[in-house]
Amino acid sequence: MRILVVDGQGGGLGKAIIEGLVRAKIEADIIAVGTNAIATSAMIKAGALHAATGENAVVYNSKKADYILGAMGIAFANSMQGEITPLMATAIGESDAQKVLIPSVKCGVRVMGLTERPLSVYIDELIALLQS
């Protein structure tokens, strides 16, 4: 199983996701892609074995992933303060991978019917989904 974790800004969400995957001993090839070097570095420190930075890395790895994990904003052009380019959002949206996106009001997207919960709860649900 190939898991692509995409994050931007400081990489805190991607770091938390990867730490959860490592802690749960999810057997997968985890690829961390940051929209910037700081985000990528945070995900490497969390335990990602493979990492890359930038638009082309998102486009390339989206084609090869079984799962794409990250904040909901990674699927929307110009979200995350403009860090998600239209090409990145298109690549993620068009990928055959299962997208598991965590809601975040910071991304400027709100899904009706969802109750805001702590990040740790969303990560626990993500881990449970991957283990099933």
C-alpha positions as CSV (number, residue, x, y, z in Angstrom):
1,M,0.0,0.0,0.0
2,R,1.3,3.5,-1.0
3,I,0.2,6.3,1.2
4,L,0.8,9.9,0.1
5,V,0.6,12.5,2.9
6,V,0.4,16.1,1.5
7,D,0.7,19.2,3.7
8,G,1.9,22.8,3.6
9,Q,2.6,25.7,5.8
10,G,4.4,24.3,8.9
11,G,3.6,20.7,8.2
12,G,1.9,20.1,11.6
13,L,-1.1,18.2,10.3
14,G,1.1,16.0,8.0
15,K,3.5,15.4,10.9
16,A,0.6,14.3,13.2
17,I,-0.8,12.0,10.5
18,I,2.6,10.3,9.9
19,E,3.2,10.0,13.6
20,G,-0.1,8.2,13.9
21,L,0.6,5.9,11.0
22,V,4.0,5.0,12.5
23,R,2.6,4.5,16.0
24,A,-0.1,2.2,14.6
25,K,2.5,0.3,12.7
26,I,0.5,0.7,9.4
27,E,2.4,-1.4,6.9
28,A,2.7,1.0,4.0
29,D,5.1,2.9,1.8
30,I,4.6,6.4,3.3
31,I,5.5,9.3,1.0
32,A,5.5,12.8,2.5
33,V,5.1,15.7,0.1
34,G,5.2,19.2,1.4
35,T,4.3,22.3,-0.5
36,N,7.3,23.9,1.0
37,A,10.6,22.7,2.6
38,I,9.4,23.4,6.2
39,A,6.4,21.1,5.8
40,T,8.5,18.4,4.2
41,S,11.0,18.6,7.0
42,A,8.4,18.2,9.7
43,M,7.0,15.1,8.0
44,I,10.4,13.5,7.7
45,K,11.0,14.1,11.4
46,A,7.7,12.3,12.0
47,G,9.0,9.2,10.3
48,A,8.3,9.4,6.6
49,L,10.8,7.2,4.7
50,H,10.3,9.0,1.4
51,A,9.8,12.7,0.9
52,A,9.7,15.4,-1.7
53,T,8.7,19.1,-2.0
54,G,6.7,21.1,-4.4
55,E,4.1,21.0,-7.2
56,N,5.7,18.3,-9.4
57,A,6.2,16.0,-6.4
58,V,2.4,16.2,-5.7
59,V,1.5,15.6,-9.3
60,Y,3.9,12.7,-9.8
61,N,3.1,10.9,-6.5
62,S,-0.7,11.4,-6.7
63,K,-0.6,9.1,-9.8
64,K,1.1,6.3,-7.8
65,A,-0.7,6.5,-4.5
66,D,-3.4,4.1,-3.1
67,Y,-4.4,6.7,-0.5
68,I,-3.9,10.5,-0.3
69,L,-4.1,11.9,3.2
70,G,-4.2,15.5,4.3
71,A,-6.3,18.5,5.1
72,M,-9.4,19.1,3.0
73,G,-7.8,22.1,1.5
74,I,-5.3,20.0,-0.6
75,A,-8.2,19.3,-3.0
76,F,-8.9,23.0,-3.6
77,A,-6.8,25.3,-5.8
78,N,-5.3,28.2,-4.0
79,S,-6.1,27.0,-0.6
80,M,-3.7,27.0,2.3
81,Q,-2.8,30.6,1.7
82,G,-2.2,29.9,-2.0
83,E,0.2,27.0,-1.4
84,I,-2.0,24.5,-3.2
85,T,-1.7,25.3,-6.9
86,P,-4.4,24.5,-9.4
87,L,-2.2,21.8,-10.8
88,M,-1.8,20.2,-7.4
89,A,-5.5,20.2,-6.6
90,T,-6.3,18.8,-10.1
91,A,-3.7,16.0,-9.6
92,I,-5.1,15.1,-6.3
93,G,-8.7,15.2,-7.5
94,E,-8.1,13.2,-10.6
95,S,-6.0,10.5,-8.8
96,D,-7.5,7.1,-8.6
97,A,-6.3,7.0,-4.9
98,Q,-8.8,7.0,-2.1
99,K,-8.7,10.5,-0.6
100,V,-9.0,10.7,3.2
101,L,-9.3,14.4,4.0
102,I,-9.4,16.0,7.4
103,P,-11.7,19.0,7.7
104,S,-10.0,22.2,8.8
105,V,-11.6,25.7,8.9
106,K,-8.1,27.1,8.2
107,C,-8.5,25.8,4.6
108,G,-11.5,27.9,4.0
109,V,-13.8,24.9,3.4
110,R,-16.6,23.9,5.6
111,V,-18.7,20.8,5.1
112,M,-22.2,21.0,6.4
113,G,-23.2,18.2,8.8
114,L,-19.8,17.7,10.3
115,T,-19.1,18.5,13.9
116,E,-15.8,20.1,14.6
117,R,-13.6,17.7,16.6
118,P,-10.0,17.6,17.8
119,L,-7.4,16.7,15.3
120,S,-6.5,13.6,17.4
121,V,-10.0,12.2,16.9
122,Y,-9.8,12.6,13.1
123,I,-6.3,10.9,13.0
124,D,-7.6,8.0,15.1
125,E,-10.5,7.6,12.6
126,L,-8.0,7.7,9.7
127,I,-5.9,5.0,11.3
128,A,-8.9,2.8,11.9
129,L,-10.0,3.2,8.3
130,L,-6.5,2.2,7.0
131,Q,-6.5,-0.8,9.4
132,S,-9.8,-2.2,8.2
